[in-house]
């Protein structure tokens, strides 16, 4: 059975690999080149591609052999066989954005038992014993910033809806918590309609907004917690002729969202720093392999991007890229 799983993982890696270089046998602890594998949450998505770019740049700087792989959907059933195959290849360390807080515990426990140093980037798992370092945006703070930005856009009154991916994804769960806490604590004039889940599907996010507009034609604002949710929600608002009437704040700053911002589909974006997360992940992985001090938790910043500041050089630097 294990051979079958490993074979499936190898096939998926062939399809999903995003580049990098491999090799056989961990060497970092023996004085050779440190070998690190980055397992993305979703191959091809601009957030994770920007993370990979940051990791690759830092790996080149430090002389690390870096391999980058990821599933074609943000799904633990697709990420697990990739992790199993990575474990079989025995790198010195693994950077991973787990696709579920519970489902990824077992495969990562197996990796840990094989002596692979695990660094969690972006997302986490519930087991605190997994992840020598956890590097992520302060997503609760980011969610609160989104609530403040949306409240300002809608005049601190009216109905507001949140669209997210799936429950059980640590980053977006934290964004929802930050948004809800801020709305309930400081914005009594806003009627919070709760959260609906798009399963990270653009079409589903569009359907949710269409249904919400039919049920609540006076909908004032939407907070979309990730790239695909914002893309789908923005498409629905555009089709419904509600641009400028229903305000939207999105999380992430990929090319599609930046275009939406410039087109007036969204009024603000919360941009993370995935390149920094990738670079810091490689740094922590190398430290772990070499027996040096590792920082258990590293929060990274987020920036509010608006039509007024999007063309400024310092903001341009943090917008996500489709490739290096």
N, C-alpha and C positions, 0 to 999 in steps of 0.2 A: 504493500500500500504506500509506504514511504517513497519507494522508487517511482511509483506512478505519480505521486504529488510532485516529486522533484522534476520528473519529465515534463509535467504540465507547466511548472514554474519556468523551466528552460524555454519552452515554446512561447510563453507569455513575454519573457524577457526579450526574445528575438523580435517580437512584434512591438513591444513597448519601449525598448531601450532608447534613451535619448542621446546616447553618445558617451564618450569617456574612454577610459582604458582599464583593462582588467589585468588578470594574471592569476597565478595559483599560489595558495599558501600564504598565511599571514607572516610578514617579515618585520613589521614595525618594532616588535619587542626584541628582535635579535639584531638591531642596528641597521637593517636594510631599509628600503623605501617603505614608508607607511602607506598602506592600502585602505582606502575608505570608499564605501558605497553610500550614495544618497538615494533613498527610496522616496520619491515624491508622493503627494497625495493624489495627484492627477497629472499624467503626462500631457504636455502640450498647453496647459493653461498658463496664462501669462504670469500669474503670481508665482507658480512653481518654476517656470522657466527663468524668471528673474532671480529666484532663489538659487537655481542651479548656476546661473552666471556668476553670482557672488561667490558661491562655493568653488567654482572652477578657477576664478581669479585668485582666490586665497590659496587653493591647492597648488597652483602654478608657482605662486610666491614662496610657498613652504616646501616645494619639491615633493608633494603628495600625489600618489596615483589615485585619481578619483574616477569612479564609475557612477553614472546617473541612470536610474531606471524608474519606471512608474506605471501604474495601471491606466487603462483607457477610460475608466470611470472611477469616481470617488466612492469606492466600494470595498469593504474588508474581504469579501469573497474573492475579489480580484487581486487585492494587495497581499493577501496571505501566501499564495503560492510563490509570489515574487520574493517575499521575505524568506520563505523556505529555501528557495534556490540560492539566494544570497548567502544564507547560512552554510549551505553546502560548498560554496566557493571560498569560505573562510577568510573574509577580509579582516583587517585589524579592528576596524570600527564601522559602525553603521549610523548614518544620519537618517532619521525617518520622520515623516509626518503621518502618524497613525490615522487611519480613516474611521476608526470607531474607538471610543474610550474603553469598551469592554472586550469586543471581539478580537482586538489585536494583542491582548495581554498574553494569550497562550503562545502564538508564534514568536513574540518578542522574548518571552521567558526562555524558550528553547534557544534563541540566539544568545541570550545572556549566559545560559548554561554552557554554551560552546566557547565561552571566553571572548566573545565579540563585544567591544565597548559600544554601548548604545547611547546616542545623543538624540533627544527628541526636539524636532524643529517644527514650529508653528502649532501643531496639535499635540495632544498628550493622551496617555491612558490613565485609568483610575488607580492602578497599582503604583504607589510611590516608590517602590523598589526598582522600577524600570526607568532608566534614563539617568545617567550620571550627571547630565546637564539638560535643562529644559529651557529652550530659547524660543520666545514667542512675543508677539505684540501684547501689550497690556490691553486685552480685549474688553474687559469690563469698563475701563476708562474710555476706550474707543466707542463703545456703545453709548456711554453717557454723553460723549461729545456729539454723537449722531443725534441724540435726543434734543440736546441744546440747539443744534443747528436746525433741526426740523421745527422745533418750537418757534424759533425766530422767524422761519420762513412762513409759518401759518398764523403768525400773530398770537401765539400762545393760546389758541382755542380751536376747537373742531375735533373731528374724528381722525385717528391715526392708526395705521395698520403696519404690522411687521411681516415681512416675507423672509423665510429662512430656508435652509437646505433640508436637514433631517435632525431630529433630536438625537443626542448622543455624540455629536461632533463638538469637541471641547471649545474650540475657538468661537463658533457661532453661538453656542449656548451662553458663553460669557458675554458676547455682544448683546444678546437679548436681555440678559440680566441687567447689564449696565443701562440699557435703554429703559427697561421697565422701572428700575429703581429711580432713575432720574425723573421720569415722567410722573410717577406716583408721589415723589417727594417734593417736587418743585413746580409742577405744571398742572394745577387743579382744573384749569380750563380746557384741558385736552382730554377727550374721551378715548381711552385706549381700547381698541378692538381686538387686541390679542395678536398671536402669531399663527401664521399658516405656513405649511411646508411644501416646497416646490420639488424636493428630491434632487436638487441641483440641476433641474431641467428648465431650460429657457422657455419652452412651450408651456410647461405647467405653471411657471410663474406668471406668464401672460394670462392664462386661464383664471388664475386666482384673482388677479386684478380686475379682469372683466366681470367676474362674479361679484366681487366686492363693490364695484361701481353700480351694478344692477341692484344690489341689496341696499347700499348706502350711497345714493347719488350725490350726497353732500360730503363725501369723503374729502378730507382736507390734505392728508399727508401720508406718505409711505416711507418706511425705512427698509431698505433691501440689504440683508446682512452679508451678501457676497456677490461676486461678479455675475454669475449666471442669473441670480434672482433679480439683480438690478437691470440686466439686459432685457429679460422677459417682461418685467414690470414696466420699463420704459417704453417698450414696443406697444404694450396694451394702452398705456396713456396716450401715446401718439395716435394710435388707431381710433381711440375714443374721442379725439379732439379735446382732451383735457390738459394739454400742455400749458403750464403756467397757472392753471386752476388748481390742480392737485400737485402739491410740491413733493419732491422726492429727494431723499438723501441716500446715497449708496455707499457701500463699503468696498474698498479696493479701487485701483486706478489703472486698469488695463486700457488698451487702445479704444475698445468699444465704449467704455465708460467716459473716457476723455472726450470722445466725439459727442456723446450724449450731453455732457456738460456744456460743450461749446454750442450745441444745438438747442440748449434750453430744456432738454428732456429731464435732466436732474439739476438740482440747484447747488448741491455740494457732494463731495466725495471724501471718504475717510481713507487716506492712502497709508498703507503699511510700508515697511522697509524690508521686503523679502530678500533683497540682495545682502543686507546686513545680517539677516538671520542665517543665510547660507554661509557667509564668511565666518561668522562667529561659531557656527556649528563645526566647521573644519578646524578652527583653532582649538576648540574644546576637545574634539576627537583626537587631535595630535597630542594634546596635553595628557589625555587619558592613556593613550597607547604608550607614551614615554614615562608614565608614572609621575607626572607633574601635577600641580594643583589644578583641580577642575572646579569651575563655578557652578553650583547646583541649579541656580535659577537666574536667567538673564532676560529681563523685560526689554522690549524695544519700543521705540516711539511710533506714533501715528501722526499724520499731518492732515489738516482740513484743507481740501483743494476746492477752490471756487473759480468761477469764470473770471473773476478779477485778478487772481494770482497764478492761474494755470500756466501762463506764458513766461513767468519769471524763471530765470536760470536755476535758482535753487530748488524750485518745484519741478522743473523739467527733469532734473537729475533723479527724482524719486518715482517718476511714472514707470509703470511696468513695461517690460519688453517681451516681444515674442521669441527672441533669441539673442545670443551674445554678439 
